[in-house]
Amino acid sequence: MDIEAWLQGLGLERYASAFRDNEIDWEVLPKLTSEDLREIGVAAVGHRRKLMGAIAALGTSAHAAAVPGGSAPAEAERRQLTVMFCDLVGSTPLSARHDPEDLRGIMGSFHRCVAETVQSFGGFVARYMGDGALIYFGYPRAHEDDAERAIRCGLTMVDRVQRLKLTEKLHARVGIATGLVVVGGEVVEHDIVGETPNLAARLQALAAPDTVVVALSTRRLVGDLFEYHDLGAAELKGIAAPVPAWQVLRPSAVASRFEALRGSALTPLIGRDEEIELLLRRWARAKAGDGHVVLLTGEPGIGKSRLAVALSQCLGAESHIRLSYFCSPYHQDSALYPFIDQLGRVSEFVPDDPPAAKLEKLEALLSGAAPAEEDMALIADLLSLPASERHLLPNLSPQRKKEKTLEALIRQLEGLAREQPVVMVFEDAHWSDPTSRELVELTVERVRSLPVLLIVTFRPEFQPPWTGQPQVSMLTLNRLDGRDRTALVAQIAGGKALPDEVVAQIADRTDGVPLFVEELTKSVLESGAGPLGIPATLHDSLTARLDRLGSVRTVAQTGAAIGREFSYQLLHAVSRLSDDELKAALGRLIGSELVFQRGTPPDAVYTFKHALVQDAAHSSMLRSTRQQLHAQIAGALETHSPELMDTQPELFAQHYEQAGLIGKSVTYWGKAGHRSTARSAMVEAAAQFQKGLHQLALLPDNFEHQRLELEFRVALGGVLNAIKGNAAPETGQAYTRARELWEQLGSPSEFLHIPYGRSRYHMFRGEFDLAQKLAEELLALSQQRDDAGGLVLGHFSSGRNLMLAGRFASSRSHLLEVLALYDPVSHGSLVHQIASHPHTNSRTFLGLVLFCLGYPDQGLRQSNAAIDEAQRLTHPQSLAVSLTYGNVLLSVVGDSTAFDEQANRLSRVFATGMRRPPFTEGGWTS
């Protein structure tokens, strides 16, 4: 990690240029004082204290990092260790050529190089001995590839030592051996007893400068991962028989073991025969054209995903299409995320693809279903691809575009189903976004007449709205009984026999959850622990497995912070590891069966095998570490995927929220809310605005933040109007708080639509007196300020309130004032603020008022004028209102011909996706 990244992790990236200008590097950093920080421009006391604390932590973490996993055990233990001796070649003549103080600096650079290299490979520097170092791999924390780590460390070390920028070039040599030792107990802490350290020391003496030599014991463990030069059997001092030795040349060109585990053996399916039979019966019906939906529920780890995979295996070579959609806890507010993700995945998008290439891939994917041009344009727009001449995007309201997009996706499914029967799996619906649930609901309705089997998996806390329909079945997975648990342990263990008491403890403590059985059994097999070493809970087991990952644990934690799925490129950007180091770490993480890999680096994508594993890796970090990591992730996303700031602002909001960077989190929650509103994803928008408000509550209560909260409350009020209704309590609460803030801020004129909104809220609740009181207050304030815009809103609100209260004469006066005061140039912004056109709607209401006052002809003229004006302004909301109230008049006068004509016009307005105004719900038949 560089200094700038370190500062970014602390949320103090603003000082990066100061550190750079003053040439502060990792060597200088630990020596900085508070006065130094003040001198380079860190004026804030809080920032200086934060930096000094982090610098102090660096001093202690250097030793802690060198001892991954914690301190040495107090009692003696037998361990297999890979021991390395590293020696600085020619140190004696070096000392003769340099002043002792200069030599001290040279040796310090050498020791730092050794420490940094060893630390990067998860080893432990037990002791420096003048010009050499004794290093362990496998203590105090073991890794499954300690021998390989030691060799890679040795190769890297001899290379780095040569590249040290000193007055003369240095050379190192390394000897490595593996064997059984005793560590701890009566022996001095960190010292070991056995033949292995002596053998490693002798091999180091045998090695030529800049080379690594290994013993047979180590060579056997690493196989052909490296290329070697056979040194033959060497006579070594203190060892009776000749010792075979090999010089390690370089990593081999053997195919990478870091490839994805696709096709590797799955955990055996035990105790699910009845469930598989049910799914196969439903599939048989679906193939015959009688589509079916299976709602598959169960607690985390019970085997929902495994059952879906087992069904796919049962179908084998049978002709069908499989569609898989995965919901994410990070995208619960991202409209249609599972479907967008699936389309990008199966289209084989890669990050470097230009939009045109992505569009071509999407066209190729969808061509089999022969989509209409409009469908193609809508789906391309869903994937944030620019419109093309081949596929022109229709000009629709956000709501109508959403509806047509859902219809296009349904038609795509229908097209595929015409080719072959379809198995569609929608996983983890408890993390689905509201719009995706809408699409699933449409799918549930449509599949009854299609050769489609839809499987929806979810946890018990999710209540699916699709139950009770004839084509829907609920399948609840129960825990395994004792016999099945024991059988599953035996299957996972393979040929490795476990003591009966260990098997009994696993079966008892896992409580019949297959994932618990799988993870705990693997933990026992890997650790070799007896019954007393078995963790009491799955959490302890997962934590133990993560602990055993050593430095790879950090990679797992970084991936977990990114999400259930993470890319190599983003991980590389955040981890700051070299390619070799990162690939090695990911290789071991894959080998541990915690994640799967798809593709090859740098285009590889990794997925945690289970969400619980991701949760464990993420929650195992300290809060401060998580915050720094999420800040780095958000920073890396901004740098490497800036387009996501516009297409997925909620992703940045979540990472900044986790990072404790409240200001940035609020900014992105606001951006996400406005984007969702523009796309008519109102439920998501409400959640995003509310999350932004929760974050705002953590900030100091000052003018700037009150102003920001006011903007959020106003936006939230408008969204709640759409999803809850004008008279809903939630809408009222939003406007009440907005009014409080508005008054605290001095009632700024640009927010005069807030008191207007409160008056409208009470009007829709039938609380006309209170609504009118608020309207009169708005009028008084506007008159006091000589604010024409406020007067327009006040009179408009009063005219409508009084009309609905039956006070027609007073209403007429206010509505006429609106017509006299309204100026389309200076008051045009009011249309956006209140989602209504004051002048047009005042004419509409005036028509009804005049009719009720006994002037039917004047009323009809005003009504028709309002309709013509709304049509001319192309304002659908006002056109719908004017047509609605105009039809009220036509129904009273009995002009059925004009009534039918205007009713048809009104239906066409609604067909554009505009929300129906009050009094029109249910149609005109009543």
N, C-alpha and C positions, 0 to 999 in steps of 0.2 A: 504494500500500500504506500502511495506517496504522501507527502505532507498535505497537499491540497485535499486528497481524499480523506485523510485523517481529520482535517478541519471540517470538511463537509459532514462527516459522521457526527461531529459535535454540534452541528448547526451553526458553525462559526466560519463558513467559507468566505465571508466578507474580508477576512484578514489574509487570504491566500496571497494576494499581491504583496502585502507587507512582509510576510515571511519570505517570499521569493526575492524581493528587492534587497532584503538584509541577509540573503544567503544562509538562511536557517535550514539545515538539513537534519537528518536523524542523529548525527553525531553531536551537533550543537544543541538540539532540542532539550536533552535532559539537563543541560547546564543553565538554561534560561531562569532568570529570576523575575519576580513581579515587577521590579524596576525596569528590567529589559523589555518586558511586554509593554509597559507604559511608554517607553521610549520609541518603540516601533509603531505606536498608534493605537494600542488596545486601551482605550480610555475608561471604558465601563468597568467598575469594580467587579460586577457579577461575571463578566466575561473573563477578566484576569483570574478570578478564583476558579472558574470552570476549567480554564486552560492549565492552571497550576495543578489542579486535582488530576486532570487527565495525564499530565506529564509525570506526576508522581506515580500514577497507576502503571505507566509504561515501565518504570523502574522495577516494580514488583512483578509485572506480568512477564517480563523477560525471563525471570527464573521460573515462574509458574508455567509458562509456555514450554520451557525446556523440560518440565516434568508433567507431561500430559496426563490428566486424570487425577492429579493430586500428589500428596506426599507419599514417601516410601512406607511400606507396611512395617509395623513394629515387630512382628514375629518373623522368624526365618521361614522361607518357602523355597521350594524347588521350582525352577522355571527353566524353560528353554529360551536361551538368549542368543541373539546374533550380536557378536562383539566386534567392534571396529577399533583398530589402532591407527591414528593418523599422525604422521611425523613430518616436520619441516626439514626438508633435505638441506644439508650443508649449513646447519646452524652454527657450528663451531667456527668455521672460517668467516661466517657472517659477523659473528661477534668481534672478530679481530679487525674487521674493516670499518666498524661503526662505533661512535661514541655511545656509552651505555644509555644515555637518555634517548638517542636516536633509535638504538636497538629496542628500547622499551616500546617506542611507538610502532616499530615494525612488528614486534611480537604481539602487540595489542591489536593491530590490524589483522594479523593471522588468526588470532583467537576469536575476534569478532566474526571473521569469515567462516570459521569452523562452526561457531555457535549458531549463526544465522542459517547456514546450510543444514546443519543437523536439525535445527528446529523446524525447518521447512519440510523435512521428511519424517517428522514425528519421532525423532530419536531423543536421546537424553545424554548430555555431556556430563559424565560422572566426575571427571577430574582432568585438569590441565597439569601436565608434567613437563615443565620447561618448554621444550620445543615440540611437544606432542600432546595428544589428547586421547583419553579413553572414553569410548562412546558405546552406549547400549541401544539396541533395538529389541523391544519386547518387555522392557521394564521402565518405569513402574506400570505402564499400561501396554498390554499386548495387542498386536495387530496380526491379522492372518497372513500378511505379506511382509513380515519384518525382514526376512532375508533379502527380498527384492528391494525394499526400502533402503537397506544398508548399502547395497551395491549402487543404486541410483545416487544415493547421497555421496558415496565415495567418488563416483565419476564426476558428479557436479562439483564436488569440493576440489579435486585436483585441477579442474578447469578454472574455477573461480580464483583459486590461489594464484594461478598464473596471471590472471587479469587484474590483480590488485594494483592500483595506481600508486606505486612506491618508487623510491629512488633506484631500486634494482629489482629485477624479476625474481619472484620466489617460485619454489617447486615443492610439491608435497607428494607423499606416497602413502598408500593405504593397504592394510591387511585386514581380512574379515574371516571369521570362523563362527560356526553355530554349534551349540551343544548344551548339555544339561549343566546347570550351576546351582549353587545355593547362595541366596542373597538375604541380607538382613540378619536378625537375631544377634548372636554374640559378635558377629563380624562388624567392623566399622560401617556405619550407614553408607549405602551406595556402593560398597565394595562387594566383590563376588569371589567365590571360591570354586575352583574347578579347573579342568585342563583348558577350557575354551579361551580364556583371556591370554594364557601363555601362548597358545597356538596362533592367535591373532597377532600378537606382538612379534612372533618369529616370522610370520608371513609378511608383515610390514617391512621387516628388515630385508626380506628377500626381494621386495618389489623395487623396480627401477623408478627413477623420478617420474612423476606425472602419471603413474599407473596404479591400478587396483588389482590386488591378488586375493583370491578366495580359496578356502579349503573345500575338500570334497563334501563335507557336511552341508555347506552352504550351496555348493553347485547343484546338489541333488534337489534342493528345495525350489530353486528358481528355474530348473529345466532349461528350455531353449528361449527364455525371454531375452537372453543376451547372446552376443557373439564372444567367443573365447579363443585364447591361445594357450594350448596345453604346455605347461612348463615341466611336465613329467613329475617324478617323485623326487622331492628335495630333501637333503639332509639338513635338519634343523637342530640347533643347539638345544639341549635339554629334552629332546624327544627321541626315544629309542629307535623307532622305525622310520624309514623314509616316508614323507608325507606328500601325497599327490596335491598338486597346486595348479591353478589356472589364472591367467591374466584376463580380466574382463576388458574387452575392447570397446564395446558400444551396445546399446539396445538393439535387439535383432529386428529383422524385417518381417517376422512372423505376423500373420493376420492379427489385427487388434483384438484383444480379449474384452475390449470396452464396447463391443457391439451390443445392440439391444438383446434382451433376453426373450425376444419373440420366438415362440416355438419351444421354449424350455418347459420342463415338467411343471404342471400346476399342482397345487395341493389336491390330493385325491378327494373326490366328492363322496362323502359318507353320509348315510341316513337321509337321503333326499330322493329316493326312488319314487315315492308317491307324487312329489312335486313335479318331477320330470315327466311323469306319465300324464299329469294334468296339462302341462304345457304342450306336450305332443298332441293330446286330444284337441286342444284349442287350435293348434297349428293345422291339424287335419281339416277342421271346420273352415279355417281361414282360407286354406288353399282352394276349397270348393266355392269360394266367393262369399262365405258367411263370416265376414271380418269379426275379430274379437279383440278385447282389451283385457289384459291381466294386470291388476294393481298388486305389485309385489312389495310387501312391507315387512319390516323387522328391525330390530335394534342394530346399532353399528357393529359390524363384524360378524353378523349372523350368516352371511353367505349369499346375499342378494345378487351381487355382481357375478359371483362364482356360478350361481345357478343359471344366469343368463348365458355365460360362456359355455356351460355344459349343454344347454339346449343347442347352441351353435355347433358344438361337436357332434351331437346326436344327428343333426341334419346332414352332416358330412358333405358328400358331393351332390346332395339333392339340389336341384335348380331353384335358387331363390336369391333375393337381394337383401343384404343386411344393412341397416342404417343405425348408427350409434350416436347418441347425443349425451353430453356430459355437462351437468350443471356444476357451478363453482360457487363456493362461499364468498369468493371475492367479486362475484359479478351478479349478486342478487338484485342489484339496482340497474343492471345493464340490459336494456330491452333486447330480447331474442338472442342473448349471448350463445346459448347452446347450439342454436341453428346457424348463427354466423360462424362459430368455431368449426362446426361440422363441414360447412360448405368450403371454408378455407382449407381445412385438413384434406378432404377428399379431392379438392382441386389441385392439391400439392403446391400451394403457394409457398414461396421461400422469401425471406426478408428482402433480398436484393431485387426481387421482381419489380419492374416498373408497372404502373397501373395498366398499361396496354397488354402486357404479358399476362397479368392476372385476369384481365377481362377475357383474353383468348382461352385461358385454362378454364375459366368459369363457363364460357360458351361450349367448350368441348364436353365438359361434365354434364351440362344440362341438355345437350343436344339430343340425347337418347329419349328424353321425354317430350321432345318437340315443343318447347314453350312458345307462347305467343310473344311478339316483340315487346309488348307492354310488360309482360311478366319478366322477361329478361332484363328490361330496364329497371324494374322495381327491385329485383333480386340483386342486381349490380349495385344499385343505390344502397341497399341494405348493407352491403359489404364495403361501403364507403368508396366505391369505384366511380370515377367521373363518368358523366353521361357521354355517349358517343353518337355519331350520326346514324349508326346502324340501329341503335336502341334509344329512341328519344323518350325521355321521362315525361309523363303527362303532368300537366299543371293542376295539382290537387291540393286541397287543404291537408294539413298534417294528419288529421284524424282519418280522412278518406284515404290518404296514401297508406297509412298503417293498415287499414282494412283491406285495401287492394293487395298489399304485400302479403298479408296472411293468406288471402285467397290464392295468390300466385304460388305460395309454398304448398298449399293444399293441392293445387293443380299439378305441381311437380310430383308430389307423392302419387297422385292418381295416374300420371303418365308412367311412372316406374312400375306401378302395380299392373298396368296393362301389359307390360313386357314379361314380368315374372312375379310370383308371390313375394311379399315383402315381410321381413321380420324387422320391426322398428323398436329399438330399445332406448328409453328415455330415463337416464340414470340420475339418482339423487334429486328427485323433484322437490324435496324440502329446501333445496337451495335455488330453486328456479325463480326467475323474475316474473312479475305479473303478466307481461305481454306474452312470454313463452307459455304461461299457463293458459292464456286465451287461445293460443295456437293449438295447444294440446287438447283443449276442450273442443275446438272445431274438428280436430283429427278424430277424437273419440266419436263424434257424431258421424263423421264421414266414413269411417272404416267399416261400419256395419254392412255396407254394400260393396266392399272392396276385398280382394284377397290379401288382407293385411293382418298380421298379428302384432299388436302394440303392447309392449311390456313397459310399465312405469314402476320404477323402484323408488322407495322413500322410507324414511324413518317414521316411527310411530307418532311423533309429535305433529307430523304433517297430516292435515285432514283433507283428503282429495274430494273435490266437488263433483266427481264423475260417477259416484256409486249409485246403485239403484236402477241403472239402465240395463236392458236385457242383454246387451252385447258386452257387458262389463262383469268380470269376476275378480273377487278379492282373494289373494293368496298370502297368508301370514306365515312367515318362517318361524318355527319354534326352535328352542334350544335342543341340542343333541342329548340323548339319554346317556347313561353311564357306559353302556356297551359300545355305542357309536364313538364316544369320546376316546375310549381305550383303543379302538380300532384305528381311529384317526392318528393318535400318537404313534402307533406302530408303523403306519404307512409313512408318516413324515420322517421317522427315524430311519426308515429303510432297513439296511442290514445291521445297523448299530443297535445292539441290545441295551436297553435301559433297565435298571433294577425295578422290580415290581413296585417297590414303595415309591420310587420316583414317578412311575407312570400313574400310580394312584393319586399322588399329590397333584400332578398336572391335571388329571381328569377332575379332581375335586375343586381345585382352585380356579380353573377356567370357566366353571359354571355353565358348560355346554355351549359356549360361543365359539364357533370354528376358528375365527381369527385369533382368539385368545389361545386356543389349543395350539394353533400353528406357531404363533410367535413364542410362546413359552417353551414349547418343545425345542425349537431351534435355539433358544437361549441356553437351555440345558445342554444341548449337543455341542454348542460352540464353547461354552465355558467349562464343560466337564464337571460341573458342580454336582454334589450329592443333594439329597433332599433339603439339607439345611441351607444350601446356596440358592434355592429356588426363590425368586421374588414373590412377595405375598400378593401382588396385584399385577395386572398387565402393564400398568404405568411403570412400575418398577422394572418390569422385564424390558419394555421398550427403552427406558432410560439406560438400563445396563447395556443394551445392544448399541445405543448411541455412544455411550462412554467407550465401548470397545472399538469404536470407529477411529478414536484418536483424532488426528488432524482432519480426517475425512468428515468427522462430525461437524466441523465448521462448514464444510461444503453442503452437508445435508441440511444444516440449519439455514444456510443462505438460500438454498432451494426452497425450503419450507416457507421462508419469509416471502419469497417471490410468489408462490402459490402452489396449488396441487400439480400444476404443470409448469415447467420452466425450461427455457432454452439454454443451450450451451453458450450462445453469444452474450445473453444478459448475465448469466452466471459468471462468465469470464470477466465481463466488465466490472461486476460488483466484487468478485473475489480478489482481484488483483494478482492472481496466481499466473505463472507462466503456462503455456499450452501443455508442456510435459507434466507439470505438477497437477494441473487441473484434470487432464485426461487420466492420470494415475489415480487421483482421488475419486473421480467418477467411476473409474473401472472397479475400484474396490466397493464403492457404494452399490453398484449394480450387482457385484458378486455377493453382497450381503442380502440381496433380494428385497431391498427396501424400495428401489425404484426400477422402472423399466426404461429402456432407451429406444427411441425411434429415429432412424437415420444415423449418420456419422458426423462427428465434429468437423467443421464448425456449425453445421446445419442441424445438429442433433437436438432432439427435444426429449426431455426426461419427465416421467410421470411417477409420482409416489404410488406405490402399489395399493395403499389404503390411506384414506383421509386421516385415520387415527395415527398412522405413522407420521404424517406431516404435522398433525397437531402436537404430537409428542416432541418432535424435533424443534418446533417453534416455541413451545412453552418451556422447553428446557433451558432456554437462554434467559439471562437476567434482563430485566426491563430496559436498563440503560443500553445493553448490547442490542436488544431488539430495535430500540429506537435508532441507534446509529446505523444498523443494517437496513432498516426501512428507508432511512434518509438516503443511504447510498443507492438503494434500488430505485427510488424515485428519481434521484439525480442521473443515474445511468439510463433510465427510460427517457428522460428529457433529452439526454445527449444522443442516444443511439436510436430512439424511436420517437422523434418529436411529433410525428403525425398522430400519435396516440393522445397527445394533449388535447386534440380537437375531437378525436373519435371515441376515446375512452377516458374522459376526464375523471370519472368516478374511480378509476384504478389509481390515479395519482392521489386523489383525495384520501383513499383508504391507506395508502402507504405513508402519506404525510401525517395522517391522523395517528397511525401506529408509531410514527417517528416522534410524535410530540411536537411537531412543527405546526402549531395550530393555525397560524396565519395562512400558510400555504394550503393547509387542509381546507380551511373555510373558502379560500378563493376557488379551489377546484370543486368543492361541493356546490358552490354557486354556479360555476360553469356547467357542471353536470346537470343541475336542476333546470337551468335555462335551455340546455340542449334537449333534454327529455321533453320539456314543455313544447319546444318547437316541433318535436317529432310526435306530439300528441300522446306521449307515454306518461300520462298524468300521475299514475300511481307511483312510478319510479321517481318522477320529479318531486312529489310530495316527500318521499323517503329521503331524497337527497337534500332538499331544503331543510328538513328537520334535523338531519345529521349535521349539516352546516351550523344550524342554530345550537345544537348540543356543544359543538366545538367552540362557538362564539361565547357560550356561557363560561368557558374556562379562561377567557381573556379579561384583562382589567376593564372595569366599567367606566369608559371614558367616551368623549364625544365621537371619536372616530368609530369606535366599535358599536356605539348605539346607532349611529347612522347606518352602519353595515347591517346590523340586526333589523333595522327598519326596512331596508331593501329586501332582506330575506322574508320578513313577515308579510310584506305586501305581495311578493311573488307567491308565497305559500297560500295566502288568502285567495288569490286568483285560481291556483291549482285546486284548492279544496272546493271552490265554487263548482268546478267542473266535475270532481269525482264524488263529492259528498252532497252537493246541493247548496243553493244560496242560503237556505235556512238552517243548515246543519250546525250543531253546537260547535264542532271543530272550526267551521268557518268563522263563527262569531268570536271564538277565542283568539283566532289569528288576528282579526280586525281590532279586537279589544286591546291586545298587547301592542299592536301597531299604533293605535290611537294614543296609548300611554307614552310610547317612545316619541311619537310625533309632537306631543305637547311638551315633553322634556327637552326636545331639540328646538323649541321655539316655533312650532307649527310651520315648518318651511312650506312655501307655496307650491313647490313642485310635487308635494305629497298631499294636495288637497283632496285627492281621490280617496284618501283613507277615511275621513269623516263621511264622505259620500258612501263608501262601501259599508260602513257601520249602519248608516241610515237604511241602505238597501237591505241589509241583513235583517233588520227588525221589521222592515216592510214586508219581506217575504214570510216572516213568522206571524204576520197579522197584527203586529204590535205597532199600529199606525200612529198612536200618540207619541210614543218614544221615537219612532222613525222621523216624525215631523219635527219633534224637538231638536233632534240632531241636525236636521236639514236647516232649521232656523238658526242654529248656532253657526253653521257653516256660512249662511248668508250674512250674519252679523259680522263675523270675522272678515269676510271678503269685502263687505262695505267699509269696514274700518281701514282695511289696507288698500282700498280702491283696486281690488284684484278682479278684473273682468272675468277671467277664467273661473275663479271661485264662485262668482255670482252666477255664471252659467250653470255650474254644477249644483249650486244651492237651489236655484229656481227649478231646474230640471227635476231634482230630487223631490222638492216640495210639490211640484205639479203632479208627479206620479203618485206620491203618497196620498195627496188630497183626492185625487181621482178615485183611487181604490177605496178610500174612506167614504166616498159618496159626497164629498164637498166640492161639487163641480164648479161653482162660480169662482171660488178661491183658486181652484186648480187652473181654471182658464187664465186667470191673471198671471200666474207664475209661468205657464207655458208660453204665453204671448211675450213675456219678458225674455225667455230663452231665444225666441225667434228674432227678437229685436237686438239682443246683445251678441249673439253668436257670430264670430268672424272666422271663416274657414282657414284663414292663414294663421292668425295668432292662436286659435283654439284647436287647431288640428290635432295636437298631441293628446288632447282629452279623449279622443276616440280610442287610442291605444290604451290609455290608462284605465278607462272604465269598461273597455270592450263593448262600447255602445256609442251610437252617433247622437249627441244631444239634440241637434237641430232636427234631424229626420225623425227621431223617436218622439220629440215634442210635438211635431206635426201629427204623428200617429195618435198620440194620446189626446191631442186637441180635437181630432176628429171624433173620437168617442165621447169626449166631454161635451162638445157642441151638440151632438146627437142627443145626449141625455138632458141637455138644457132646452131641448125643443127645437133645435135647428138642424134637422136631418140633412137637408141639402148642403148646408155649409160643412157639416160633419163629413159627408161623403167626399166633398171636394178636397178637404184637408187630408182625408185618408188616401185618396187617389194620388194627391200631390206627394205625400210621404212615400208611397210605393214607387212612383216615378223617380223621386230623388234618390232613394236607396238603390234602385236599379242603375241609375246614372253613376252613382258613387262606387258601384261594385262592392258594396259592403254587405256580405251575406247575412250577418247577424241582424242588422237593421232591416234588411229586406224581409227576413223571416218574421220579425216583430210586426212590421207594417202590414204584411199579408195576413198574419194571425188576427190582429185587431180589425183589419179591414173586413175579414170574413165574419167577425162578430157582428159588424154592422149589416153586412149583406144578409146574414141569416135572420136578422130582425126584420129587415124590410122585405124579405122573401124573394130576393132576386137570385133564384137558384142557378140560372145560367152563369151569371158573374161569379157566384159562389163556387161553382164547380171549376171554373177557369182558374180562379185564384187558388183554390185548394190544390189543383194540379201543379201550379207554379210553386206553391209552397213545398210540395213533395219533391220537386226537382231541386229546390234549394237544400233540403235535407239530404238528398242523394249525394251532395258534394262532400258529406262528412261532417257538416255543422251540427252541433248539439241542439236538440229541440228546446225551444224556450218553454217556460211554464205555460200551462193551460192547453198545450197541444199534445201532451202525452196520451197515448191511447187512440189518437186519430179523432176524426170528426163525426163518427157515426152516432155518438151520443147526442 
